[in-house]
Amino acid sequence: MEPEKENAERDALARGSADPAGFPLPAETALVLTDETGPDQPEALAPRTGKTARRKRFFGNVHGAQRAILLAGLALMAFLLCVAVLAPWIAPYTFDQTKNKYGVDFDRQAPPSAAHVFGTSVRGEDVFSRVVYGTQTAFEVILVSLVIAGVIGVVLGLVSGYFGGWLDRILTLVMDSLYAFPSLLLAILVSVGLATGSFSNWTGALSHWLRGNGLPDFTGVAAGALAVCAVFIPQYYRVIRASALVAKNEPYVDAARVCGASTGRVLFRHVLPNITQSLPVIAALNSSEAILTLAGLGFLGFGVEPSQAAEWGYDVNKGIPDITGGVWWTSVFPGVAIVLAVLATAFVGESLSEAGNPLLRSRPKLRPKDLVKLAADEGAPS
């Protein structure tokens, strides 16, 4: 009877109906306890990987209207990114082209037409082509400036927060001083500094060499990116320094030191990976400010060299005097492009910030129609 009893108990465990003491068991627990396999045994579900679970938890924290805003921002950003990547194939002309393939000059300040969808500028350039290539310039400047600012700010913040002492005091003083400057003013000062002296001579020689060898001239975009990145270095420094001050006293850092790990290994293998979780959100939030800073520099004449790349802010500035004469298209279309790019990056940045902020996640979940109803209720007379 003993073998029959054991077989009955094992069958009950496999079905998830009871344990040896007679209590019911869930099916997934029974699957763990039994060691028999067979064609009639249900297969255990594959465990969800940690990366998939984290991604689901992260985007699952965005609900209702905020989810709609995130999706709208991602869709608009994807569209602008496609325009930037495919600019040579989308634009019918180059950004500085003023003649057609037969050598005939374009009409200046021509209104939108089949030949020129967005019209032409005061110099006879195709406005649509300049808007398309301006998208490419904006994304290039955003990418380069945020990468440079992130690398410099993260390294300085990590070293300053971990070692402390006089180095921390000096770096913090410098970064706080830079952070106190208005963003556009700081970018203008850096741009003026780059436009004079040996750096200007070096970039001029490099630009001449690139053009002479038929290579794309990136010096204008690089100079604009350096001017913009100076605005964001203090932000990355302050965030990483504050996190490093806390992380250096954690038990896992002490354990790494006890095990004989070098300072560099402790910094970049143990401390750095645990204090950079917020960097993607910060970069997304900074992207919209980078677009506005670049547009402001171009509008004031301190941005990308006009002969090297198309830039929205520069085009808006050159088109303003024509508005009073009814030539609105030379400045309206670049201005709309700036607004769309800022909205796309701001939507994504704010949504990611809410997804990673537990205080914002604790707010009630509202759908778009709920927001409309709340607005109507608040506007109704009491």
BALOBA-1460 file (C-alpha; in Angstrom, 3 decimals):
// residues 382
<rec num="1" residu="m" x="0.000" y="0.000" z="0.000"/>
<rec num="2" residu="e" x="2.902" y="2.360" z="0.618"/>
<rec num="3" residu="p" x="3.923" y="2.623" z="-3.068"/>
<rec num="4" residu="e" x="0.296" y="3.252" z="-4.055"/>
<rec num="5" residu="k" x="-0.018" y="6.000" z="-1.416"/>
<rec num="6" residu="e" x="3.176" y="7.670" z="-2.600"/>
<rec num="7" residu="n" x="1.974" y="7.552" z="-6.209"/>
<rec num="8" residu="a" x="-1.380" y="9.080" z="-5.203"/>
<rec num="9" residu="e" x="0.330" y="11.889" z="-3.316"/>
<rec num="10" residu="r" x="2.644" y="12.527" z="-6.238"/>
<rec num="11" residu="d" x="-0.315" y="12.689" z="-8.638"/>
<rec num="12" residu="a" x="-2.064" y="15.141" z="-6.313"/>
<rec num="13" residu="l" x="1.047" y="17.311" z="-6.210"/>
<rec num="14" residu="a" x="1.288" y="17.314" z="-10.004"/>
<rec num="15" residu="r" x="-2.355" y="18.423" z="-10.281"/>
<rec num="16" residu="g" x="-1.817" y="21.115" z="-7.646"/>
<rec num="17" residu="s" x="-4.694" y="19.737" z="-5.549"/>
<rec num="18" residu="a" x="-3.091" y="18.855" z="-2.198"/>
<rec num="19" residu="d" x="0.162" y="18.533" z="-0.308"/>
<rec num="20" residu="p" x="1.113" y="15.419" z="1.787"/>
<rec num="21" residu="a" x="-0.794" y="16.873" z="4.738"/>
<rec num="22" residu="g" x="-3.966" y="17.289" z="2.693"/>
<rec num="23" residu="f" x="-3.815" y="21.075" z="2.108"/>
<rec num="24" residu="p" x="-4.464" y="22.457" z="-1.372"/>
<rec num="25" residu="l" x="-1.477" y="23.665" z="-3.354"/>
<rec num="26" residu="p" x="-1.369" y="26.041" z="-6.339"/>
<rec num="27" residu="a" x="-0.404" y="24.456" z="-9.617"/>
<rec num="28" residu="e" x="2.825" y="26.440" z="-10.001"/>
<rec num="29" residu="t" x="3.993" y="25.281" z="-6.539"/>
<rec num="30" residu="a" x="3.182" y="21.696" z="-7.428"/>
<rec num="31" residu="l" x="5.229" y="21.978" z="-10.597"/>
<rec num="32" residu="v" x="8.245" y="22.933" z="-8.518"/>
<rec num="33" residu="l" x="7.768" y="20.126" z="-5.988"/>
<rec num="34" residu="t" x="7.238" y="17.252" z="-8.409"/>
<rec num="35" residu="d" x="10.174" y="15.806" z="-10.298"/>
<rec num="36" residu="e" x="8.221" y="13.753" z="-12.822"/>
<rec num="37" residu="t" x="7.948" y="14.827" z="-16.435"/>
<rec num="38" residu="g" x="5.767" y="13.479" z="-19.144"/>
<rec num="39" residu="p" x="3.625" y="14.337" z="-22.127"/>
<rec num="40" residu="d" x="0.621" y="15.142" z="-19.914"/>
<rec num="41" residu="q" x="2.602" y="17.411" z="-17.572"/>
<rec num="42" residu="p" x="2.048" y="21.170" z="-18.118"/>
<rec num="43" residu="e" x="5.179" y="23.093" z="-19.072"/>
<rec num="44" residu="a" x="6.417" y="25.761" z="-16.693"/>
<rec num="45" residu="l" x="6.350" y="29.295" z="-18.044"/>
<rec num="46" residu="a" x="9.725" y="30.792" z="-18.887"/>
<rec num="47" residu="p" x="10.717" y="33.346" z="-16.270"/>
<rec num="48" residu="r" x="10.644" y="36.950" z="-17.358"/>
<rec num="49" residu="t" x="14.134" y="38.345" z="-17.744"/>
<rec num="50" residu="g" x="15.229" y="41.196" z="-15.536"/>
<rec num="51" residu="k" x="15.627" y="43.613" z="-18.449"/>
<rec num="52" residu="t" x="12.145" y="42.863" z="-19.786"/>
<rec num="53" residu="a" x="10.614" y="43.194" z="-16.322"/>
<rec num="54" residu="r" x="12.340" y="46.531" z="-15.707"/>
<rec num="55" residu="r" x="11.214" y="47.857" z="-19.080"/>
<rec num="56" residu="k" x="7.630" y="46.788" z="-18.402"/>
<rec num="57" residu="r" x="7.665" y="48.344" z="-14.930"/>
<rec num="58" residu="f" x="9.196" y="51.572" z="-16.231"/>
<rec num="59" residu="f" x="6.755" y="52.205" z="-19.083"/>
<rec num="60" residu="g" x="3.911" y="50.749" z="-17.044"/>
<rec num="61" residu="n" x="4.310" y="53.714" z="-14.696"/>
<rec num="62" residu="v" x="3.117" y="56.083" z="-17.447"/>
<rec num="63" residu="h" x="-0.680" y="56.144" z="-17.533"/>
<rec num="64" residu="g" x="-3.562" y="58.011" z="-19.082"/>
<rec num="65" residu="a" x="-2.853" y="61.403" z="-20.582"/>
<rec num="66" residu="q" x="0.852" y="61.117" z="-19.805"/>
<rec num="67" residu="r" x="1.072" y="57.922" z="-21.858"/>
<rec num="68" residu="a" x="-0.620" y="59.694" z="-24.778"/>
<rec num="69" residu="i" x="1.871" y="62.550" z="-24.458"/>
<rec num="70" residu="l" x="4.781" y="60.093" z="-24.403"/>
<rec num="71" residu="l" x="3.542" y="58.272" z="-27.506"/>
<rec num="72" residu="a" x="2.945" y="61.560" z="-29.317"/>
<rec num="73" residu="g" x="6.447" y="62.741" z="-28.427"/>
<rec num="74" residu="l" x="8.038" y="59.479" z="-29.542"/>
<rec num="75" residu="a" x="6.122" y="59.517" z="-32.836"/>
<rec num="76" residu="l" x="7.058" y="63.129" z="-33.550"/>
<rec num="77" residu="m" x="10.678" y="62.528" z="-32.591"/>
<rec num="78" residu="a" x="10.833" y="59.442" z="-34.829"/>
<rec num="79" residu="f" x="9.453" y="61.505" z="-37.716"/>
<rec num="80" residu="l" x="12.017" y="64.278" z="-37.208"/>
<rec num="81" residu="l" x="14.814" y="61.738" z="-36.858"/>
<rec num="82" residu="c" x="13.824" y="60.130" z="-40.163"/>
<rec num="83" residu="v" x="13.837" y="63.567" z="-41.799"/>
<rec num="84" residu="a" x="17.315" y="64.260" z="-40.403"/>
<rec num="85" residu="v" x="18.760" y="60.930" z="-41.537"/>
<rec num="86" residu="l" x="17.123" y="61.031" z="-44.977"/>
<rec num="87" residu="a" x="17.716" y="64.749" z="-45.575"/>
<rec num="88" residu="p" x="19.853" y="64.285" z="-48.738"/>
<rec num="89" residu="w" x="17.049" y="62.238" z="-50.305"/>
<rec num="90" residu="i" x="14.103" y="64.300" z="-49.021"/>
<rec num="91" residu="a" x="15.384" y="67.786" z="-49.852"/>
<rec num="92" residu="p" x="15.166" y="68.619" z="-53.573"/>
<rec num="93" residu="y" x="18.175" y="70.946" z="-53.331"/>
<rec num="94" residu="t" x="21.163" y="71.504" z="-51.085"/>
<rec num="95" residu="f" x="20.761" y="73.946" z="-48.213"/>
<rec num="96" residu="d" x="22.743" y="76.717" z="-49.963"/>
<rec num="97" residu="q" x="21.725" y="76.063" z="-53.571"/>
<rec num="98" residu="t" x="20.408" y="79.120" z="-55.434"/>
<rec num="99" residu="k" x="20.380" y="77.769" z="-59.007"/>
<rec num="100" residu="n" x="18.688" y="74.852" z="-60.712"/>
<rec num="101" residu="k" x="20.519" y="72.160" z="-62.653"/>
<rec num="102" residu="y" x="20.474" y="74.338" z="-65.771"/>
<rec num="103" residu="g" x="22.273" y="77.190" z="-64.018"/>
<rec num="104" residu="v" x="19.209" y="79.423" z="-63.815"/>
<rec num="105" residu="d" x="18.876" y="81.414" z="-60.587"/>
<rec num="106" residu="f" x="15.874" y="80.754" z="-58.374"/>
<rec num="107" residu="d" x="13.428" y="83.598" z="-57.912"/>
<rec num="108" residu="r" x="14.057" y="85.412" z="-54.657"/>
<rec num="109" residu="q" x="11.295" y="85.504" z="-52.051"/>
<rec num="110" residu="a" x="9.081" y="83.399" z="-54.300"/>
<rec num="111" residu="p" x="5.893" y="82.209" z="-52.533"/>
<rec num="112" residu="p" x="5.200" y="78.504" z="-51.945"/>
<rec num="113" residu="s" x="4.607" y="76.704" z="-55.226"/>
<rec num="114" residu="a" x="5.036" y="73.314" z="-56.892"/>
<rec num="115" residu="a" x="8.675" y="74.104" z="-57.663"/>
<rec num="116" residu="h" x="9.409" y="75.344" z="-54.135"/>
<rec num="117" residu="v" x="7.004" y="73.882" z="-51.576"/>
<rec num="118" residu="f" x="7.948" y="76.359" z="-48.831"/>
<rec num="119" residu="g" x="8.971" y="79.169" z="-51.171"/>
<rec num="120" residu="t" x="12.415" y="80.738" z="-51.460"/>
<rec num="121" residu="s" x="14.398" y="83.028" z="-49.175"/>
<rec num="122" residu="v" x="15.727" y="86.525" z="-49.748"/>
<rec num="123" residu="r" x="18.917" y="84.942" z="-51.109"/>
<rec num="124" residu="g" x="16.984" y="82.639" z="-53.440"/>
<rec num="125" residu="e" x="17.505" y="79.443" z="-51.398"/>
<rec num="126" residu="d" x="14.789" y="76.800" z="-51.208"/>
<rec num="127" residu="v" x="13.174" y="77.151" z="-47.764"/>
<rec num="128" residu="f" x="11.984" y="73.530" z="-47.648"/>
<rec num="129" residu="s" x="15.516" y="72.247" z="-48.266"/>
<rec num="130" residu="r" x="16.893" y="74.501" z="-45.540"/>
<rec num="131" residu="v" x="14.249" y="73.329" z="-43.059"/>
<rec num="132" residu="v" x="15.054" y="69.684" z="-43.837"/>
<rec num="133" residu="y" x="18.805" y="70.172" z="-43.519"/>
<rec num="134" residu="g" x="18.213" y="72.280" z="-40.412"/>
<rec num="135" residu="t" x="16.621" y="69.203" z="-38.830"/>
<rec num="136" residu="q" x="19.830" y="67.313" z="-39.521"/>
<rec num="137" residu="t" x="21.902" y="70.105" z="-37.986"/>
<rec num="138" residu="a" x="19.722" y="70.200" z="-34.864"/>
<rec num="139" residu="f" x="20.037" y="66.467" z="-34.204"/>
<rec num="140" residu="e" x="23.780" y="66.510" z="-34.837"/>
<rec num="141" residu="v" x="24.287" y="69.358" z="-32.378"/>
<rec num="142" residu="i" x="22.035" y="67.720" z="-29.770"/>
<rec num="143" residu="l" x="23.843" y="64.388" z="-30.017"/>
<rec num="144" residu="v" x="27.372" y="65.787" z="-29.958"/>
<rec num="145" residu="s" x="26.721" y="68.390" z="-27.259"/>
<rec num="146" residu="l" x="24.955" y="66.006" z="-24.869"/>
<rec num="147" residu="v" x="27.591" y="63.294" z="-25.318"/>
<rec num="148" residu="i" x="30.438" y="65.729" z="-24.630"/>
<rec num="149" residu="a" x="28.618" y="67.333" z="-21.701"/>
<rec num="150" residu="g" x="27.701" y="63.924" z="-20.288"/>
<rec num="151" residu="v" x="31.227" y="62.536" z="-20.472"/>
<rec num="152" residu="i" x="32.877" y="65.612" z="-18.958"/>
<rec num="153" residu="g" x="30.197" y="66.177" z="-16.322"/>
<rec num="154" residu="v" x="30.009" y="62.522" z="-15.275"/>
<rec num="155" residu="v" x="33.783" y="62.076" z="-14.968"/>
<rec num="156" residu="l" x="34.285" y="65.314" z="-13.036"/>
<rec num="157" residu="g" x="31.283" y="64.658" z="-10.789"/>
<rec num="158" residu="l" x="32.402" y="61.091" z="-10.087"/>
<rec num="159" residu="v" x="35.954" y="62.106" z="-9.185"/>
<rec num="160" residu="s" x="34.819" y="65.116" z="-7.152"/>
<rec num="161" residu="g" x="32.194" y="63.233" z="-5.159"/>
<rec num="162" residu="y" x="34.379" y="60.186" z="-4.495"/>
<rec num="163" residu="f" x="37.607" y="61.906" z="-3.439"/>
<rec num="164" residu="g" x="36.222" y="65.119" z="-1.923"/>
<rec num="165" residu="g" x="38.716" y="67.501" z="-0.338"/>
<rec num="166" residu="w" x="40.172" y="70.529" z="-2.083"/>
<rec num="167" residu="l" x="39.468" y="69.114" z="-5.547"/>
<rec num="168" residu="d" x="35.780" y="68.818" z="-4.720"/>
<rec num="169" residu="r" x="35.651" y="72.379" z="-3.392"/>
<rec num="170" residu="i" x="37.335" y="73.855" z="-6.480"/>
<rec num="171" residu="l" x="35.255" y="71.906" z="-8.999"/>
<rec num="172" residu="t" x="32.033" y="72.657" z="-7.151"/>
<rec num="173" residu="l" x="32.859" y="76.377" z="-7.079"/>
<rec num="174" residu="v" x="33.565" y="76.421" z="-10.814"/>
<rec num="175" residu="m" x="30.452" y="74.425" z="-11.713"/>
<rec num="176" residu="d" x="28.195" y="76.499" z="-9.467"/>
<rec num="177" residu="s" x="29.551" y="79.646" z="-11.107"/>
<rec num="178" residu="l" x="28.810" y="78.277" z="-14.578"/>
<rec num="179" residu="y" x="25.386" y="77.065" z="-13.460"/>
<rec num="180" residu="a" x="24.507" y="80.564" z="-12.251"/>
<rec num="181" residu="f" x="24.905" y="81.972" z="-15.776"/>
<rec num="182" residu="p" x="21.814" y="82.146" z="-17.991"/>
<rec num="183" residu="s" x="22.040" y="79.317" z="-20.509"/>
<rec num="184" residu="l" x="22.029" y="81.461" z="-23.633"/>
<rec num="185" residu="l" x="24.515" y="83.979" z="-22.226"/>
<rec num="186" residu="l" x="26.961" y="81.214" z="-21.301"/>
<rec num="187" residu="a" x="26.624" y="79.668" z="-24.771"/>
<rec num="188" residu="i" x="27.269" y="83.073" z="-26.381"/>
<rec num="189" residu="l" x="30.426" y="83.589" z="-24.309"/>
<rec num="190" residu="v" x="31.750" y="80.159" z="-25.282"/>
<rec num="191" residu="s" x="30.846" y="80.739" z="-28.933"/>
<rec num="192" residu="v" x="32.682" y="84.068" z="-28.983"/>
<rec num="193" residu="g" x="35.697" y="82.450" z="-27.344"/>
<rec num="194" residu="l" x="35.750" y="79.677" z="-29.939"/>
<rec num="195" residu="a" x="35.425" y="82.165" z="-32.803"/>
<rec num="196" residu="t" x="38.627" y="83.964" z="-31.824"/>
<rec num="197" residu="g" x="42.210" y="82.907" z="-31.274"/>
<rec num="198" residu="s" x="43.952" y="79.681" z="-32.174"/>
<rec num="199" residu="f" x="40.798" y="77.547" z="-32.119"/>
<rec num="200" residu="s" x="39.291" y="79.634" z="-34.917"/>
<rec num="201" residu="n" x="42.473" y="79.288" z="-36.972"/>
<rec num="202" residu="w" x="42.527" y="75.533" z="-36.418"/>
<rec num="203" residu="t" x="38.882" y="75.050" z="-37.409"/>
<rec num="204" residu="g" x="39.354" y="77.294" z="-40.456"/>
<rec num="205" residu="a" x="42.297" y="75.232" z="-41.663"/>
<rec num="206" residu="l" x="40.412" y="71.991" z="-41.025"/>
<rec num="207" residu="s" x="37.358" y="73.288" z="-42.885"/>
<rec num="208" residu="h" x="39.490" y="74.267" z="-45.880"/>
<rec num="209" residu="w" x="41.175" y="70.853" z="-45.911"/>
<rec num="210" residu="l" x="37.859" y="68.981" z="-45.697"/>
<rec num="211" residu="r" x="36.316" y="70.926" z="-48.540"/>
<rec num="212" residu="g" x="39.442" y="70.617" z="-50.641"/>
<rec num="213" residu="n" x="39.285" y="66.829" z="-50.348"/>
<rec num="214" residu="g" x="35.553" y="66.604" z="-51.023"/>
<rec num="215" residu="l" x="34.703" y="65.621" z="-47.425"/>
<rec num="216" residu="p" x="31.736" y="66.937" z="-45.409"/>
<rec num="217" residu="d" x="32.606" y="70.012" z="-43.385"/>
<rec num="218" residu="f" x="31.598" y="69.355" z="-39.771"/>
<rec num="219" residu="t" x="33.542" y="72.181" z="-38.129"/>
<rec num="220" residu="g" x="30.529" y="74.502" z="-37.927"/>
<rec num="221" residu="v" x="28.387" y="71.853" z="-36.242"/>
<rec num="222" residu="a" x="31.258" y="70.969" z="-33.888"/>
<rec num="223" residu="a" x="31.716" y="74.602" z="-32.832"/>
<rec num="224" residu="g" x="27.978" y="74.972" z="-32.224"/>
<rec num="225" residu="a" x="27.907" y="71.745" z="-30.223"/>
<rec num="226" residu="l" x="30.793" y="72.896" z="-28.021"/>
<rec num="227" residu="a" x="28.999" y="76.165" z="-27.297"/>
<rec num="228" residu="v" x="25.793" y="74.325" z="-26.382"/>
<rec num="229" residu="c" x="27.466" y="71.587" z="-24.309"/>
<rec num="230" residu="a" x="28.965" y="74.156" z="-21.933"/>
<rec num="231" residu="v" x="25.439" y="74.817" z="-20.683"/>
<rec num="232" residu="f" x="24.851" y="71.215" z="-19.583"/>
<rec num="233" residu="i" x="28.190" y="70.177" z="-18.049"/>
<rec num="234" residu="p" x="27.316" y="71.679" z="-14.612"/>
<rec num="235" residu="q" x="23.985" y="69.822" z="-14.566"/>
<rec num="236" residu="y" x="25.552" y="66.409" z="-15.109"/>
<rec num="237" residu="y" x="28.316" y="67.257" z="-12.655"/>
<rec num="238" residu="r" x="25.908" y="68.182" z="-9.855"/>
<rec num="239" residu="v" x="23.733" y="65.080" z="-10.298"/>
<rec num="240" residu="i" x="26.643" y="62.622" z="-10.435"/>
<rec num="241" residu="r" x="28.550" y="64.296" z="-7.598"/>
<rec num="242" residu="a" x="25.546" y="64.110" z="-5.267"/>
<rec num="243" residu="s" x="25.055" y="60.428" z="-6.080"/>
<rec num="244" residu="a" x="28.770" y="59.645" z="-5.705"/>
<rec num="245" residu="l" x="28.846" y="61.226" z="-2.240"/>
<rec num="246" residu="v" x="26.237" y="58.694" z="-1.129"/>
<rec num="247" residu="a" x="27.509" y="55.701" z="-3.088"/>
<rec num="248" residu="k" x="31.096" y="55.864" z="-1.823"/>
<rec num="249" residu="n" x="29.898" y="54.938" z="1.692"/>
<rec num="250" residu="e" x="27.801" y="51.971" z="0.572"/>
<rec num="251" residu="p" x="28.762" y="48.456" z="1.763"/>
<rec num="252" residu="y" x="29.468" y="47.166" z="-1.745"/>
<rec num="253" residu="v" x="32.104" y="49.888" z="-2.223"/>
<rec num="254" residu="d" x="33.733" y="49.012" z="1.105"/>
<rec num="255" residu="a" x="33.706" y="45.349" z="0.098"/>
<rec num="256" residu="a" x="35.436" y="46.174" z="-3.193"/>
<rec num="257" residu="r" x="38.139" y="48.102" z="-1.353"/>
<rec num="258" residu="v" x="38.663" y="45.261" z="1.122"/>
<rec num="259" residu="c" x="39.028" y="42.808" z="-1.768"/>
<rec num="260" residu="g" x="41.905" y="44.896" z="-3.099"/>
<rec num="261" residu="a" x="40.194" y="46.537" z="-6.079"/>
<rec num="262" residu="s" x="42.049" y="49.513" z="-7.503"/>
<rec num="263" residu="t" x="40.599" y="53.005" z="-7.262"/>
<rec num="264" residu="g" x="39.816" y="53.077" z="-10.964"/>
<rec num="265" residu="r" x="38.017" y="49.743" z="-10.763"/>
<rec num="266" residu="v" x="36.002" y="50.888" z="-7.757"/>
<rec num="267" residu="l" x="35.024" y="54.107" z="-9.513"/>
<rec num="268" residu="f" x="34.100" y="52.792" z="-12.947"/>
<rec num="269" residu="r" x="33.095" y="49.216" z="-12.141"/>
<rec num="270" residu="h" x="31.215" y="49.570" z="-8.864"/>
<rec num="271" residu="v" x="30.254" y="53.221" z="-8.264"/>
<rec num="272" residu="l" x="29.531" y="54.560" z="-11.759"/>
<rec num="273" residu="p" x="26.994" y="51.902" z="-12.885"/>
<rec num="274" residu="n" x="24.943" y="52.521" z="-9.742"/>
<rec num="275" residu="i" x="24.646" y="56.311" z="-10.053"/>
<rec num="276" residu="t" x="23.820" y="56.825" z="-13.745"/>
<rec num="277" residu="q" x="20.209" y="55.608" z="-13.819"/>
<rec num="278" residu="s" x="18.856" y="59.152" z="-14.143"/>
<rec num="279" residu="l" x="21.120" y="60.224" z="-17.017"/>
<rec num="280" residu="p" x="18.759" y="59.176" z="-19.864"/>
<rec num="281" residu="v" x="15.959" y="61.226" z="-18.334"/>
<rec num="282" residu="i" x="18.243" y="64.240" z="-17.869"/>
<rec num="283" residu="a" x="19.461" y="63.936" z="-21.463"/>
<rec num="284" residu="a" x="15.889" y="63.820" z="-22.753"/>
<rec num="285" residu="l" x="14.975" y="66.912" z="-20.743"/>
<rec num="286" residu="n" x="18.110" y="68.732" z="-21.903"/>
<rec num="287" residu="s" x="17.403" y="68.029" z="-25.569"/>
<rec num="288" residu="s" x="14.635" y="70.614" z="-25.763"/>
<rec num="289" residu="e" x="16.830" y="73.204" z="-24.059"/>
<rec num="290" residu="a" x="19.655" y="72.366" z="-26.473"/>
<rec num="291" residu="i" x="17.374" y="73.051" z="-29.448"/>
<rec num="292" residu="l" x="16.302" y="76.401" z="-27.998"/>
<rec num="293" residu="t" x="19.895" y="77.352" z="-27.155"/>
<rec num="294" residu="l" x="21.081" y="76.486" z="-30.659"/>
<rec num="295" residu="a" x="18.191" y="78.438" z="-32.189"/>
<rec num="296" residu="g" x="18.974" y="81.410" z="-29.947"/>
<rec num="297" residu="l" x="22.628" y="81.354" z="-30.957"/>
<rec num="298" residu="g" x="21.701" y="81.206" z="-34.628"/>
<rec num="299" residu="f" x="19.143" y="83.990" z="-34.249"/>
<rec num="300" residu="l" x="21.757" y="86.269" z="-32.661"/>
<rec num="301" residu="g" x="24.441" y="85.350" z="-35.194"/>
<rec num="302" residu="f" x="26.614" y="83.226" z="-32.876"/>
<rec num="303" residu="g" x="25.500" y="79.797" z="-34.040"/>
<rec num="304" residu="v" x="26.601" y="77.466" z="-36.797"/>
<rec num="305" residu="e" x="28.417" y="79.144" z="-39.674"/>
<rec num="306" residu="p" x="25.739" y="79.774" z="-42.348"/>
<rec num="307" residu="s" x="28.014" y="78.623" z="-45.155"/>
<rec num="308" residu="q" x="28.601" y="75.250" z="-43.461"/>
<rec num="309" residu="a" x="25.107" y="74.122" z="-42.435"/>
<rec num="310" residu="a" x="21.475" y="75.205" z="-42.374"/>
<rec num="311" residu="e" x="20.169" y="76.375" z="-39.011"/>
<rec num="312" residu="w" x="16.606" y="77.269" z="-38.052"/>
<rec num="313" residu="g" x="17.383" y="80.205" z="-35.765"/>
<rec num="314" residu="y" x="19.490" y="81.899" z="-38.425"/>
<rec num="315" residu="d" x="16.707" y="81.513" z="-41.000"/>
<rec num="316" residu="v" x="14.120" y="82.973" z="-38.615"/>
<rec num="317" residu="n" x="16.338" y="86.005" z="-38.052"/>
<rec num="318" residu="k" x="16.871" y="86.611" z="-41.765"/>
<rec num="319" residu="g" x="13.165" y="86.241" z="-42.486"/>
<rec num="320" residu="i" x="11.848" y="88.678" z="-39.865"/>
<rec num="321" residu="p" x="12.418" y="91.868" z="-41.937"/>
<rec num="322" residu="d" x="10.399" y="90.332" z="-44.786"/>
<rec num="323" residu="i" x="7.267" y="89.666" z="-42.706"/>
<rec num="324" residu="t" x="6.059" y="93.265" z="-42.894"/>
<rec num="325" residu="g" x="6.185" y="92.999" z="-46.676"/>
<rec num="326" residu="g" x="4.001" y="89.891" z="-46.712"/>
<rec num="327" residu="v" x="6.876" y="87.417" z="-47.143"/>
<rec num="328" residu="w" x="5.952" y="85.241" z="-44.167"/>
<rec num="329" residu="w" x="7.202" y="81.832" z="-45.341"/>
<rec num="330" residu="t" x="10.907" y="82.542" z="-44.904"/>
<rec num="331" residu="s" x="10.575" y="82.674" z="-41.109"/>
<rec num="332" residu="v" x="7.334" y="80.820" z="-40.323"/>
<rec num="333" residu="f" x="8.422" y="77.391" z="-41.548"/>
<rec num="334" residu="p" x="11.767" y="77.362" z="-39.658"/>
<rec num="335" residu="g" x="9.897" y="78.620" z="-36.586"/>
<rec num="336" residu="v" x="7.354" y="75.808" z="-36.832"/>
<rec num="337" residu="a" x="10.221" y="73.320" z="-37.097"/>
<rec num="338" residu="i" x="11.716" y="74.685" z="-33.864"/>
<rec num="339" residu="v" x="8.370" y="74.366" z="-32.082"/>
<rec num="340" residu="l" x="7.833" y="70.774" z="-33.253"/>
<rec num="341" residu="a" x="11.341" y="69.692" z="-32.243"/>
<rec num="342" residu="v" x="11.027" y="71.296" z="-28.802"/>
<rec num="343" residu="l" x="7.598" y="69.729" z="-28.243"/>
<rec num="344" residu="a" x="8.822" y="66.266" z="-29.249"/>
<rec num="345" residu="t" x="11.809" y="66.294" z="-26.900"/>
<rec num="346" residu="a" x="9.860" y="67.969" z="-24.081"/>
<rec num="347" residu="f" x="7.022" y="65.429" z="-24.298"/>
<rec num="348" residu="v" x="9.444" y="62.510" z="-24.113"/>
<rec num="349" residu="g" x="11.566" y="64.067" z="-21.377"/>
<rec num="350" residu="e" x="8.651" y="64.963" z="-19.107"/>
<rec num="351" residu="s" x="7.033" y="61.551" z="-19.556"/>
<rec num="352" residu="l" x="10.259" y="59.713" z="-18.730"/>
<rec num="353" residu="s" x="10.756" y="61.978" z="-15.728"/>
<rec num="354" residu="e" x="7.305" y="61.076" z="-14.427"/>
<rec num="355" residu="a" x="7.916" y="57.375" z="-15.024"/>
<rec num="356" residu="g" x="11.086" y="57.478" z="-12.932"/>
<rec num="357" residu="n" x="9.783" y="59.758" z="-10.161"/>
<rec num="358" residu="p" x="7.841" y="57.918" z="-7.427"/>
<rec num="359" residu="l" x="6.295" y="61.173" z="-6.188"/>
<rec num="360" residu="l" x="4.781" y="61.873" z="-9.596"/>
<rec num="361" residu="r" x="3.751" y="58.234" z="-10.044"/>
<rec num="362" residu="s" x="1.622" y="58.460" z="-6.898"/>
<rec num="363" residu="r" x="-0.780" y="60.868" z="-8.589"/>
<rec num="364" residu="p" x="-4.176" y="59.505" z="-9.638"/>
<rec num="365" residu="k" x="-4.329" y="57.948" z="-13.093"/>
<rec num="366" residu="l" x="-6.301" y="60.185" z="-15.426"/>
<rec num="367" residu="r" x="-7.343" y="59.553" z="-18.994"/>
<rec num="368" residu="p" x="-7.483" y="62.410" z="-21.537"/>
<rec num="369" residu="k" x="-11.281" y="62.602" z="-21.282"/>
<rec num="370" residu="d" x="-10.951" y="62.830" z="-17.481"/>
<rec num="371" residu="l" x="-8.740" y="65.895" z="-17.886"/>
<rec num="372" residu="v" x="-11.325" y="67.504" z="-20.162"/>
<rec num="373" residu="k" x="-14.048" y="66.796" z="-17.602"/>
<rec num="374" residu="l" x="-11.974" y="68.240" z="-14.752"/>
<rec num="375" residu="a" x="-11.275" y="71.384" z="-16.770"/>
<rec num="376" residu="a" x="-14.986" y="71.759" z="-17.534"/>
<rec num="377" residu="d" x="-15.905" y="71.288" z="-13.868"/>
<rec num="378" residu="e" x="-13.387" y="73.894" z="-12.736"/>
<rec num="379" residu="g" x="-14.637" y="76.383" z="-15.309"/>
<rec num="380" residu="a" x="-18.306" y="75.868" z="-14.439"/>
<rec num="381" residu="p" x="-19.883" y="78.605" z="-12.272"/>
<rec num="382" residu="s" x="-20.495" y="77.598" z="-8.680"/>
